[in-house]
Amino acid sequence: MHTGPAEWWQILAALGPLAVLLGALVAGVIGWRTLKQKAEADNRAEWWKRTQWALDAVYSGDKKRGTIGLKVLKVLGESELAGAGELAVLEAASEKPLERAAHPLTHGARALPAQVQPEPVFDDDDRAMQIAAAQLREETDRRLGKVTPGWVTALAREQPPSHTG
């Protein structure tokens, strides 16, 4: 019978279960992180699919569909999945409708003297799309830390025209 201190191999053998437990813990953490990254990648891919649908709607030429597309883009802009690059894409989608709202006398008009230029003709669908674009611009500016021009803020606060029939 051995009564002296334990041999090195006996100490190592006694630590075996602890090593297995530590290995399993490391493997579990790596697996959990991998699943988390995959879920985030899947969420980002779905975010982009929705964004593509909304951008197609904005540029479809159908004002009602475009307004819905701008509203969807605003919601997508509120998502934590939208980083600075994604927000810049969303901001670009608001430019054309806002340009029409900012410069109504130059849109579609030929070079006529100011007193001869016709008043712009915007229907309710145009105005609803402009308001939705202003609301999207407010959201992207907020998230990007930009200052929103006062006229855009005022436009975003307007109530969209109500459609009858």
Beta strands, then each sheet from edge to edge (+ up, - down):
end
